[in-house]
Amino acid sequence: MIYQNATAEPRDELTDVIMEGLTRPSQFVGLKVLPPTPTTLQTFHVPKIKISTGNLMRAATKARKPGSDYDRWQAEIDDFLATTIQIAEEVSLPDELTLTFEEFFAFESVFAAEASNRLLRSHEVDVQGAIQNITTFANYANGTVAYSAANVATITPTLDIITAIRTVKGLGELPNTVIIPGPIYDRIRISADMKSFIAGSVNPGARVTEETIQAAFASMGITQVLVSDAYVNQSMGGTSNSINPIWLLSYIFVGNCSAGQLQSGGVGRTFYWEKEGPLLNIQSYRDEPKSSNIIRGRKNTTSQITNARAGTLIGTQVTT
């Protein structure tokens, strides 16, 4: 019901709500790093042809005489099992609160968006754990100089990234992505090394941005530079907030991130069980005994590194 008063004037500026911890889906890079791939089973096989056992990346060199047998090569196919895990939660919206605030803002829509953001943040945590793992990427190497705030004048991100690109290419893969943790990106963009690489004598005054860094490495195959700068509140509900970066400052990732069929390449995928719904499943239902509408958020996924050869890590040698 619209509030009416003969002497009152409309206050359109109040048809809104303040949201602390405002979240935008663009804050998250996880879906670009390990893109979603549907599966019809919750536990499923992922076939894999390895370079060694599959005899891949070899050049045909055997000369053949007319009428002689053909030289044969044999390929083995490996596979591994993966299982999606359901993460789910609900928020209760009592009618009393809905009736009180629905004239100020789209009450249910705001909480449905927050349910989606919570799933996206959960996915970002999953992807970070998969990517920033030195056990998985055993070929990682530290940067030439530690990426501390005190070393902004001497860090060499250009050399470190080029070295990492060559490492991945030497493993038979085609790197197309660089992922830089937010605070490390802040240091890189004001570093003397990167400024010189981006601007130099050809583009004086050019600014160091994600786009100009990508353009500078485009000739080496880099098509995207992602700044991983999302944060998460790690405290338990009802306790003091503990808000920290999701992505560790310790590692920069260089590798191949590709969507589509597994044959398209890429370091990995986020598999989701499509029989249970979309990647991020937002539902609502009525809880009549409690006079409440319920918003439910659910995902049934697993973020998997399917090809560890398709990436490497640069150790920044810092944690803060």
C-alpha positions in Angstrom: 0.0 0.0 0.0 1.3 3.4 -0.9 1.6 5.8 2.1 -0.6 8.9 1.6 -0.6 12.2 3.5 -2.1 15.4 2.3 0.8 17.5 3.5 3.6 15.1 2.6 5.7 15.2 -0.6 7.0 12.1 -2.3 10.6 11.2 -1.3 11.8 9.3 -4.4 15.4 9.3 -3.1 14.3 6.9 -0.3 13.1 4.1 -2.7 16.4 2.3 -2.2 18.5 0.5 0.3 22.0 0.8 1.6 24.1 -2.3 1.0 27.3 -2.7 2.9 29.8 -5.0 1.2 28.4 -4.1 -2.2 29.2 -6.9 -4.7 29.3 -6.9 -8.5 29.6 -10.1 -10.5 32.4 -8.4 -12.4 34.5 -8.6 -9.3 34.9 -12.4 -9.8 37.3 -13.9 -12.4 36.6 -17.6 -11.6 34.3 -18.3 -14.5 36.9 -17.0 -16.9 39.6 -19.1 -15.3 37.8 -22.4 -15.0 34.8 -22.0 -17.3 31.6 -24.0 -16.6 31.1 -27.4 -18.3 27.9 -29.5 -17.7 28.0 -33.1 -16.8 25.1 -35.6 -16.8 26.4 -37.5 -13.8 27.4 -36.4 -10.4 30.4 -38.7 -10.4 32.0 -39.0 -13.9 35.0 -40.0 -15.9 37.2 -37.4 -17.6 39.3 -39.0 -20.5 42.8 -37.6 -21.0 45.5 -38.3 -23.6 48.9 -37.4 -22.2 51.8 -36.2 -24.2 54.0 -39.1 -23.0 51.7 -42.1 -23.2 49.7 -40.6 -26.1 52.9 -40.0 -28.2 51.7 -36.5 -28.9 53.6 -33.5 -30.3 55.9 -35.7 -32.3 56.8 -35.0 -36.0 56.4 -37.6 -38.6 60.0 -38.5 -39.7 60.1 -42.1 -40.9 60.7 -42.5 -44.6 58.7 -45.3 -46.2 59.6 -47.4 -49.2 56.9 -48.3 -51.7 55.1 -51.5 -50.6 56.6 -51.5 -47.1 54.8 -51.4 -43.8 53.8 -48.1 -42.3 55.5 -47.0 -39.2 52.9 -47.0 -36.4 52.5 -45.1 -33.2 50.4 -46.1 -30.3 48.3 -43.8 -28.0 47.0 -44.7 -24.6 44.0 -43.0 -23.1 44.0 -42.2 -19.3 41.1 -40.9 -17.3 40.3 -39.7 -13.8 37.1 -39.6 -11.7 35.6 -36.4 -10.5 32.5 -35.7 -8.3 30.5 -32.6 -8.0 29.7 -31.3 -4.5 26.5 -29.5 -3.5 26.8 -26.2 -1.7 23.4 -24.8 -0.6 21.8 -22.3 1.8 18.7 -20.3 2.3 17.5 -17.0 3.6 14.1 -16.5 5.2 12.2 -13.4 4.4 9.3 -13.0 6.9 6.2 -11.3 5.7 6.6 -8.6 8.3 9.9 -7.5 6.9 8.7 -7.7 3.3 5.6 -5.6 4.1 7.8 -3.1 6.0 10.4 -2.6 3.3 8.9 -3.5 0.0 7.9 0.2 -0.7 11.6 1.2 -0.3 13.2 -1.4 -2.6 12.6 -4.7 -4.4 12.9 -6.7 -1.3 13.0 -10.3 -2.7 15.1 -9.3 -5.7 17.9 -7.8 -3.5 18.2 -11.0 -1.5 18.0 -13.2 -4.6 20.9 -11.2 -6.0 22.8 -11.6 -2.8 22.2 -15.4 -2.9 23.7 -15.4 -6.4 26.7 -13.4 -5.2 27.3 -15.8 -2.3 27.5 -18.7 -4.8 29.8 -16.7 -7.1 32.0 -15.9 -4.1 32.0 -19.6 -3.2 33.0 -20.5 -6.7 35.8 -17.9 -6.7 37.2 -19.6 -3.5 37.0 -23.0 -5.2 38.9 -21.7 -8.3 41.5 -19.9 -6.2 42.2 -23.1 -4.3 42.7 -25.0 -7.6 44.8 -22.4 -9.3 47.1 -21.2 -6.6 48.5 -24.6 -5.7 52.2 -25.3 -6.0 51.6 -29.0 -5.6 49.6 -29.0 -8.8 51.9 -26.7 -10.7 55.3 -28.1 -9.6 57.1 -26.2 -12.3 56.5 -22.8 -10.6 59.4 -20.5 -10.0 59.9 -17.4 -7.9 60.2 -14.0 -9.5 63.6 -12.4 -9.9 62.8 -9.9 -7.2 60.2 -10.1 -4.3 57.0 -8.2 -5.1 57.0 -6.2 -1.9 55.9 -2.6 -1.7 59.5 -1.6 -0.9 60.7 -3.2 -4.2 58.4 -1.3 -6.6 61.4 0.3 -8.2 63.3 -3.0 -8.8 60.7 -5.8 -9.4 60.8 -7.3 -12.9 57.3 -8.4 -13.8 58.0 -8.2 -17.6 60.9 -10.7 -17.4 59.0 -12.9 -14.9 55.9 -13.1 -17.1 58.0 -13.8 -20.3 59.9 -16.5 -18.5 56.6 -18.1 -17.3 55.1 -18.0 -20.8 58.2 -19.8 -22.2 57.9 -22.4 -19.4 54.3 -23.2 -20.4 55.2 -23.2 -24.1 58.0 -25.6 -23.3 55.5 -28.0 -21.8 53.6 -28.1 -25.1 50.8 -25.7 -24.2 49.7 -22.2 -25.4 49.3 -19.7 -22.6 46.7 -17.0 -23.2 46.0 -15.7 -19.7 47.8 -13.9 -16.9 46.1 -13.7 -13.5 47.5 -11.1 -11.1 46.3 -10.7 -7.5 44.9 -7.2 -6.9 47.5 -5.8 -4.4 50.3 -7.2 -6.6 48.7 -5.6 -9.7 48.8 -2.3 -7.8 52.6 -2.7 -7.4 53.2 -3.9 -11.0 51.3 -1.0 -12.5 53.5 1.6 -10.8 56.7 -0.4 -11.2 59.5 1.2 -13.3 59.9 -2.1 -15.2 56.3 -2.3 -16.4 56.0 1.4 -17.1 59.0 1.2 -19.4 57.7 -2.0 -21.1 54.3 -0.5 -21.8 55.3 3.1 -22.7 59.0 3.0 -23.6 60.0 5.4 -26.4 57.2 4.4 -28.7 54.2 5.1 -26.5 55.3 7.8 -24.1 52.6 8.6 -21.5 50.8 5.3 -22.0 49.1 4.1 -18.8 49.7 0.6 -17.3 46.3 -1.1 -17.3 45.0 -4.7 -17.7 44.4 -3.9 -21.3 47.8 -2.4 -22.1 49.6 -5.2 -20.3 47.6 -7.7 -22.4 48.4 -5.8 -25.6 52.1 -5.7 -24.7 52.1 -9.5 -24.4 49.7 -10.2 -27.3 52.6 -11.2 -29.6 53.3 -14.1 -27.2 49.7 -15.3 -27.3 48.2 -13.5 -24.2 44.6 -12.6 -24.8 43.5 -11.7 -21.3 45.0 -10.2 -18.2 42.8 -10.8 -15.2 43.1 -8.9 -11.9 41.8 -11.2 -9.1 40.6 -8.7 -6.6 37.5 -10.2 -4.9 37.3 -10.3 -1.1 35.5 -12.6 1.3 34.2 -12.3 4.9 35.8 -15.3 6.6 34.2 -14.8 10.0 31.4 -16.9 11.3 27.9 -15.4 11.2 27.3 -13.1 14.2 31.0 -12.5 15.0 33.3 -9.7 14.1 34.0 -9.3 10.4 37.3 -10.7 9.0 37.4 -9.5 5.4 40.4 -10.7 3.3 41.4 -11.2 -0.4 40.2 -14.5 -1.8 43.3 -14.8 -4.0 46.7 -15.1 -2.2 49.3 -12.5 -2.9 51.9 -15.2 -3.2 51.4 -16.2 -6.8 50.8 -14.9 -10.3 49.3 -17.4 -12.7 50.3 -17.7 -16.4 48.6 -20.3 -18.5 45.8 -21.3 -20.8 42.2 -20.7 -19.8 39.7 -21.8 -22.4 36.0 -22.5 -22.5 34.0 -25.0 -24.5 34.8 -28.7 -25.1 37.8 -30.1 -23.3 39.5 -30.6 -26.6 39.6 -26.8 -26.8 42.4 -26.9 -24.2 42.8 -25.0 -21.0 44.1 -25.6 -17.6 40.7 -26.8 -16.2 37.0 -26.5 -16.0 34.2 -26.0 -13.5 32.0 -29.1 -13.9 28.4 -28.8 -12.8 25.7 -31.4 -12.6 23.2 -30.2 -15.1 20.4 -32.5 -14.0 20.1 -30.5 -10.8 19.9 -27.2 -12.7 22.1 -24.4 -13.9 25.5 -23.6 -12.5 24.1 -21.1 -10.0 20.6 -22.3 -9.1 18.4 -19.7 -7.3 15.0 -20.8 -6.2 12.2 -19.5 -4.0 9.3 -21.2 -2.2 6.8 -20.4 0.5 7.1 -21.4 4.1 3.5 -20.8 5.2 3.8 -22.0 8.8 6.4 -19.3 9.3 4.7 -16.7 7.1 7.9 -16.3 5.1 9.2 -16.5 1.6 12.4 -18.5 1.3 15.2 -17.7 -1.2 17.5 -20.7 -1.8 20.9 -20.7 -3.5 22.5 -23.9 -4.6 25.4 -25.1 -6.8 26.6 -28.6 -7.5 30.1 -28.2 -8.9 33.7 -29.2 -8.8 36.5 -26.9 -10.0 39.2 -29.2 -11.5 42.6 -28.7 -12.9 42.4 -31.1 -15.9 45.8 -30.2 -17.4 48.5 -29.0 -15.1 50.9 -28.6 -18.0 48.7 -25.7 -19.2 49.9 -23.3 -16.5 52.5 -22.3 -14.1 52.9 -19.9 -11.1 55.3 -17.0 -10.5 56.1 -16.9 -6.8 55.9 -13.3 -5.6 57.8 -14.1 -2.4 55.3 -11.9 -0.4 52.1 -12.6 1.5 51.1 -9.0 2.3 
